[in-house]
């Protein structure tokens, strides 16, 4: 029996978090009030309280079993980073005392030379600083106090994902608050961007995983013939969870709940061995931290159960890949969701303005939004028939679309769901909460009181896409606020805003099947961006309009933007480089020898049968042997073309990415097709790799 099985959920939840309840109980009232003003009102942190907070935090952490502390940050690797220091300090009499100063809490120093900087710094320039983010609570995990921080270079550039995200949160708060003031809201003092990241993942048996070099090194199967049964019966989706997986999920829940991560929903997803976990919303900064922890714990807990958690976007060809649906919204610090249609007339006009701000922002910055989720692994998922396409469109549903159309044309909206909907600051009646059905093919869908961005990959850190969303919507709100503040009649200006939005940006609205070829053709006709690969999308980050957007408000400087383009392209190239090397190694050292060994077995069998009786029918064996020889020969040819394309890769980062896209990846696909065909004829006893049947169904 584990130590938590005797505890109730009330005892477990948040038990390892230095949260508001702990601070209110343990900190002096003045210190508690000061830090709350920083967290909730954005006031500058008072360095004078740091010593008290640090000492209190250390005592609490030691009570929880902590012996070390770490400044936990998110470098530009896509994962998190940590360096652990103990609390101990030797004394002159040979003993130790436990110390943790305010200076150590607020600021840490880390070697920045080995983290990607995209040319911001030379390798020998090693100094980097971590700075405490008190808006995301500290927590204890594995005997260490984790302190969420940002990560900066010696010269002040952001070397992480969190700093730009926090800057973008400040930016959208300022601009959204201006719009609220125009509607007479004087009670809100800040706006928070909120998020909830639904996390998809695969679970496979650990013993099988360890026999697949491609899974070990890339997280995906580079080879694998389709099994007789996949997901076509839809019997796995929301199906009964088997005992082994259920035990895993139970342990995951407990570990997450200890850290105050509100794991709410878990179920089987569409593909065999695929599952999903969804949390309750929180501020986007905390939601990002929580999702990083969720991914880490999914992998760690899986190992305890003899399983491996795969977070790759497309670990198995021919079945659903895994995404991370980023549910994004805005709320006041008084708890009002700005995308809730509302129960008062004024709120509905306000809602329409915020709705238009998203439509305008997504259309104008669709290329940047697409680039914010562009990775080598996500390329394998987007547009794969089960995920949103690489073309960004917005689904609003018929009701909201009709309302916007009516306003733009100066007409009344049609009667829908029991009400006549009019637009005006003082005359618009409440809208029903559920304004549309759901469109699961849409990459960006309005789902009642939030927008679901369905393009992020399952292994992504959600910081960058939310930074882009915040910046893009903030820019539109800034322009709307300018107009509303100057307007003599706010009601008329709202209508003008809607007209302008629909005239310029209606083309991004689409309610049909986004997977269809008809939509691709229609999107091209409308002039929408279609950036199918990371090599197409990532350079768009550096376009003038996108640099201007990200640098406005100090979210990312021009050089910080350029560094991220370079890092992301390098990551793409490195991922493809690993795949090529693993693929060729597997063919040379495992698959080709297996085919030759099986061919020898068939040849020996034929010779033996003929020596016993020349009249024996050996057509079956002969045809099998011919197939194996043909596939072996084709593998040799495909290997030659792949290695030739690989050796011809240019050195310049973007040119190299484009060469991977245009020459290397097609050669990889040809080699895979031959190997997968060979797998279908080579006897199971001879095939050196666990098959899809085993990986997806043996648990």
N, C-alpha and C positions, 0 to 999 in steps of 0.2 A: 504493500500500500504506500503510495507517495505521500509526501508531507502535505500536499494540497487537497487530498481526497477527503479529509476531515473538515475542511474549511468550506464555508458557504461562498457563493459568488460575491456577496457583499464584502466578505473579508479579502477575497482575492483581487477584485477589480481595483486597479490603481495602487496596489499595495507596495509596488516597487518604484513609485513615481513621487518626486518632490513637487507635488501639485499644490493647488490653491488651498486645499484643506490642511495639508501639512504646514504650509507657510503661515496660514492664519493662526494655527495652534502654537507654533514654535517661535515665530519671529516677533520681536517687539512691535507694537501697533504702528509706530511711526515708520519703521523699516518696511513693514508689510504694506502700508498704504503707499509708500514711495515706489515700491517695486510694482504694485498693482497699477499705478498711474503710468509706469513705463510700458507695462504689458498691454493695457487696455486703451490708454489714451495717447500712446506714442511719445510720451515725455522722455527726455534724455535721462539715461540711467545715472543716478547719483553715485559717483565712485565712493563716497563716504560711507555708504551702507554695505559695500562689498565685503568688508572684513566680518561683519556680523552675519551676513548671509552665508559666506564661505564656512565659517565655524559651525553654524547651525546645520548646514548641508552635510558637512563632514560627519558630525555626530550622528545625524539621522542615517547616513549611508553606512557607517560602521555598525550601527544597530541592525542593519539589513545584511550584514556579512561582508561589506566591501572592505578591501584592503588597498585598493588602487583607485585612481581617477584617470579619466582621459577626456581630452577635448575631441569630440566626435564631429567630423566634418564630411562634406561631400565634394571631393575633388572632381576634376573633369574627366574621370575615368568611367563614370556611370555608376560606381559603387560608393560605399562610404569608407572612411579611413579613421584610424585611431592609433594613438601612442600612449601606453599605459605607464603611469608613474605611481609609486606607492606613497601612502600618507606618512610613512615612517621617517623619523629624523633621529639619528643617533645622539645620545647624551654622553657626557664626559665619564660617567660611571659605567659605561658599557651597555646600557640599556637603550631603549628607544621610546620616543613619544610620538604621538600622531598629530601632524600639523597639516593645515591647508589654508593658505592665506587668501585674502581678497585679491591680491595681485595675480595669484595662480588661477583664481576663478575667472577673472575678467579677461586675462590675456595669456596665451601660450605661444610657444615657438616650436615650429616643426621644420624639418629639412624639406624645402620645396623643390630641390633640384631634380628629384626623381618623379615628380608629378608632371603631367603634360601641361605646357604653358602656351603652346602654339606660337612660339617665337617671342612671347612677352619678356622672357628672361633667358640668359645664357645658362648653360648647364652648371657652370661654376658658381653662379649666383644662388646660393643655397637657402638664404634666410626667408622663412615664411611665417606669418602670424595667424593664430586663431583667436577669435574674439567671441566672448560669450553671447549667445542669443537667448536672453531671458524670456522671450515670448514662447519658446518651446521648452517644456519642463524637463529638468534633469531626471535621470532614472538610474536604477541599479540593475545591472545584468552581469551574471557570471562573476560575482565578487568585485565588480568595478563600478564606480560612479561615472556615468556617461553624462557629459555636459555638451549639449548641442551648441555648435559654434559656426561662424563663418570662417573662411580661409582666404587671406590676403597676402600678396607679395610684399617684399620690403618697401617697394615704391608705391604700394597702395592699390594695385590692380587686383580685381577679383579673380582668384584661382579656383573658384568653386561654383556650385550651382545655387547655393542658398543666398549669397549676398545679392545677386541680381533679382532673385525672386522676392526678397524682402523689400528691395528698392521699388519693384513694380507694385507691390502691395501698397506702399505709401503713396505711389503715384495715382493709382486708381481710387484710393480713398479720397484724396484731395479733389479730384475732378468729379467723382460721383457725388460728393458732399455739396459741391457747387450746384449741381442739378437739383438735388433735394431742396436746397434753400429756395430755389425758384418756385417750388411747389409749396412753399410755406412750412417746410419741416425745420423746426428750430431745436428739436430735442436730440437728434442724432449728432454725435461728435466725431464719428468716424465710420468708415465703411470697411467691411472685411470681405475679402474674396474667400469663398469656401470651396472645398473639394471633397470628393469621396471617390477613391480609386478602387474599382472592382478588379480583383486580381485573378487571372486565369493561370492554370499551371497543369502539368502532367505529372503523374506518379508512376514510376516503373520499378521493377525489382532490382535491388542493388547488385545482385550477382550477375544478372544479365547485362546491366549497365557496364560493369567492369570488364566485360568481354567485347565492348564496342569502343575502339579508339576514337571514332568520330564523335560519339556522345561525350567521351571524357574530355576531348580537346576543343570541341566546338559547341557542344550542347545540343547538336542536331544529328540526325542520321543522314550521312552523305550518300548512302546507298540503302536500298530496301525495296523489295518487290511488294506490291500491294497484297494484303491477305485476302482470303476468299470472302471475308465479311469485314466491313468497315463500320461506318456510321449510318448506312443507308436505311436501316430499320428504325432509326431514332430511338432505340430502346435504352440507350445509356443516359440520354438527357433527362434530368430530374428523376432518374431511376433510383432503385434501392442502393444505398451505399454499403459496400461489403464491410465485413467486420474489421479487417486490417486497416482499411482506409478510414473507417469511422473512428478507430482508436487513434490514428494519426491526427485526424481533425480535432478530436477531443483534446489531445495534448497541445496542439497549436492554439486552440482557443484559450486554454489556461495560460500559456506563455504570453499570448497577446494581451489578455485581460490584466495580467500582473502589471504590464507596462501601460495600462490605460488605453489600449488600442481596442476600439469598440467593434470587434469582429461580430457581425450581426447575422449574416446569411452565408450558408455554404451548401453546395449541391454538386451533383454530377453535371458536367457540361456535355456538349454535343458529341464529342469524339470519345472513343473508348479510352479509358484511363485519364481523361481530362476532367478537371474540377475547377470550381470557382469559389472565391471568398470575397465577401463584400463588407465594408465597414460602414458605420454611421458617419455623416459629414462632420468635418471640423475645419478650422481655418486652414487655408491652403498650405501655409508654412508647416503647421503641425501635421497635416495630412501627408505632406511629402516625407517628413521624418518617419511617420508611422508606416508609410508604404515601404520605405527602405528597410525598416525593421521587420516588416511582414515578410518580405522576400528572403531576408536572412534567416528568419525563424522557420519558414517553410522548408528551407533546405536542411537546416540543422535537425529539426524534429524528424524529418523523413528518414534520416540516417539511423535514428534510434529504432525505427520500425523496420529496418532492413530494406528501405525504399530510397529512391533518389527522386528529388523534385526537379523537374525540367522547366525552366523559365524561358527557354528559347521560343521565339515567335512561331517557328515552324519546325518542330522536332521530327515530324513524320509527314512525308509526302502523301498527298491523297486524302488526308483527313484534316479537320479543322485545325488551324493554328491558334495560338493564344494571344489575346490582347489584354489591354488594361483600360477599361472604360473610365475616362476622367470626367466625373460629374461636377461641373463648375457652376457656381452661382455667386451672387453678391447679397450681402445682408448688412443692415445697420448695426451699430453697437448696441442698439436697444432690441435687437432680435427680429427685425422686420426683413423678410426676404423680398428683395427688389424685383424678383422675377415671378412673384406670386401675383396673379391678376388682381387680388385684393377684394375687400368687402366694402370699400367706400369709393364714391365717385372720383375723388381726387387721386386716389391711389391708382386707378385704372389708367388715367392719362399719364401718370408717372411711369406705370408699367410699360405703356406703349413706347415712350421715349427710350427707356432702357432696352426694350426689345429691338428697336431700330438701331440703337448703338451697336448691338452685337451683329446684326445683319450687315451694317455698313463696314464694321471692322473686319469681319470674316471675309467679306468679298474683297476688300481692298488689300488685305494682307494674307490672302489664301496661300500664296507661295511660301511665305514665312511660316505660317502655321503648319503647312505640309512638311517643311524642312525641319521643324522642331521635333518631329517624330521619325526622322529619316535615319535608318541604320541599315547595315548589311543584312541583319537578320529580319528586320521588319519588311524589307523588300520582298522576302519570300512569302509574306502573309498578305500584304495589302494588294487587293485586286485578285486574290487567289480564289474567289468564288465563295468564301465564307467570311470575309472581312470587308470593311469599307474599301472602296477603290481609292486610288491615289488622287482622284479628283474630289476636291472639297465642295460640298453643297450643304445647304441647311434645310432640314425638314421642320416645318412649323405645324403642319396639319391644315386641313381645309378651313377650319373656323378662323384661326388667326390670320391665315393668308387672305381670306375673304374680308376680314375686318380692315386689314391694311390696304387692300385694293379699294374698298369703299371709301376710306378716308382720302386716299390719294386721288380718287375721282370725284370727291366732293359729294358722295352719295351716302345714304343710310346702308348699313350692313343688313344682309338678309336675316330673317328670323331663324335662329338656330338654338337648339336645346332649350326651348321654352322662353326665350327672351329676345327682345329687339335691342340691338347694341348700337349705341350712339357714341360719338366721340366729343369730349369737352371736359374742361377742368371741373365743371360743376354739374354736368348732366349725364355722364357716362355711367350706366348701372354696372353692378358687379358681373364679371365673367365667370362661367363655371370653372372649377379648378382643373378638370380634365378637359383640355381644349382640343385634344387630338388623340388618335390612335398612336401606336408606336410603329416606327419604321426602322427595323433592325438592319436595313442595308444602308442607312444614311450615316455618313461620317460625323455629322454634327446635327444633333436632333434636339428640339425643345421637348422636354418630357414633363411638363406640368409646372415646375417652379425652378427649373435648372436646365442647363444645356449639357448633353452627354456627348463628349468628344470621344469617338470610338476608335480613333486611329493609333493612339500610343501602343507600343508593343509591350508584351508582358514583362520583358526584362528592363524596360525603360525606367529611368528616374523621371518623375513627372514635373520636376522643377522647370525645365526649359519651356515646355509647352504651356504651362500656366503663366510663366513670365511673359511669353508672347501674347497670350490671351489678355492678360492684365494690361499690357502696354497698348495693344491695339484698341481695346474697348475704352481705355482711358483717353486715348487720342481723340476718338469720336465724341466721347462725353465732354472733353475740353471744348470742342467746337460747338456742341449743342449748348453747353453752359454759356458760352459767349453770346449765342443767339438769344437764349431765354433771358439772360440778364439785361440785354438791350431792348427786349421786346416790350411794346406798350400793352399788347394783349397776349398773354401767355397761351391762351386757348388757341388763338389763330396761329401762333408760332408753332405749337405742337402739330397742328395740321400741316403746316408748311414743311416741318421736319419729316413727317411721314411721306409727304409727296416727293420730297427730294430723295429720301431713302429708296422708295419704290422705283423712282425714275432711274436712279443710278445703279441700284444694287439688287433689283428684283431678280436679275439673272442667276443669282446664287441660290435662289429658293427652288427646291425640287422635292416633290412628294412621291415620285415613282420608285421603280426598282433600280437602285444605284449600281447593281451588279451587271446590268444588261448592256449589251453592245449598243443598243439604241441610245442609252444615256451617254455613252462615250461620244457618239456622233453628235448628239444634241449639245453636249457640253462644249465640244469644239466649235459648234456653230455659235454658241453664246459667248465664246471667247474666254472660257474659264481655263485656269491652269490645269495642265495634266503633266505631272512630274512623276513618272512611274518608278524611278529608282533614286536611291540616295545620291548617286553621282549626278543626277539631274537636279535634285532639290537643294542639296547643301550649298552650292555656290550662290543660290538666290539670297541666302542670308546676308551676303555682302552687297546686295543691290542698294543703290543710294537711298531709296525710300525706306528700306528696312533698317539701314544703319541710322537714318534720321529718326525713325520711330524708337529704336532701342536706346539711342543716345539721349533722346529728349527726357528730361527729368533725371538724368544721371544714372539710368538703369545700367547701361553698358556703354563705355566709351568706344570710339571708333576702333582703337587698337584692341580693345577687349572683344569686340565683335569679330574682327579679323582673326584673332587668335582662336576663337571658337570654330570658325569655318575651317581653319587649318587642322585643328585637333579632330574635328568630326570626320573630315575627309581622311586623315591619317588612320583613325579608328576603323573606317570602312576598309581601307587598303589592308590594314593589319589583319582584320577578320577574314578577308578573302584570301590573304596570303596563307594563313593558318589552314584554311579549308583546302587549298590546293595541295599543300604539303602533306596534310593528313590523307587526302584522297589518293594521291600518287603512292604514298607509303603503304596504304592498305591494299591497293591493287598489286603492287610489286611483291609484298611480303606475306599477304594472306590470300587474296582472292585469286590471283593468277596461279600460285602454287596449288590451290585447291582444285581449280579447273584442270590443271595438268595432271594432278593425281587422279581425278575422276576419269579423265580421258584415258589414262593408262589402265585403270581398272576396266573400263569398257573395252579397250583394245585387247587386254588379256582375256577378258570374258569371251569375246568373239573368237579369238584364236583357240581358246580351250574348247568352245562349243564345236567349232569346225573340225578340230582334231579328233573329237569324240565321234562326230558324225557329220560328214561334209554336206549332208542333205538337210541339216537343221536350219530352220528359218531364223536368221539373225537380223532381219530388217529393223526391228525395234531398236536393238542395241546399236546397229550401224547408223540409224538416223540420229539417235542420241549422241553418238560419237561425232557425227558430222556437225550437229548443232554446237556441241561444246568446242570443237575445233574452230568453227566459224566465229563464235563469240570470243574465243581467245585471240584469234587473229584481229578481230575488230577492236578488242581492248588495246592491243598493241598499237594499232593505228591511232586510236583516240588518245592514248597516252602520249604518243609522239606529237600530235597537234596541240595537246594541252601544254606539254612542256615547252614546245616551241613558242606558244603564245606567252607563257609565263616568263621565259627568258628574254622576250622582246619588250617587256614592260618598261616604259620610261620612268625616270626618277622623279620628275616634277609631280607634286602631290595630286593636283586635279587631273593632269594628263594620265597619270597612273590609274586613278579611279575610273576614268572614262575607258581606258584600255581593259580594265577588269570587266566593266559592263559590256563592252562591244566584242572583245575577243576571248577573254579567259572564261567568263561565265558560260557563254555558249559551248565552249569546248568541254567544260565541266559537265554540263547537262548532257552532252552527247556521250561522254564516258559513263555517266550514271545510267543512262538508258540501256547501254550494252550490258553493264554489270547486273542491272536489275533483271534483264532478260536471261542472263546466264543463271542467276539465282533460281529462276523458275524451272530450269532443266537439270541442274546439278542436284544429286541426291542429298537429302538433309544431313546424312552422316558425314558428308564431305564438305558441306558449306561451313566456313570458319566463323560465321557471325550469327548471333541470335537474330531470328527473323522478326518481322513485324507481328506475326501471329503471336510469338512468344512475348515480345516487348509490350504489346497492347493488351493481351488477354491473360497472360500468366501472372497472377498476383495472388 
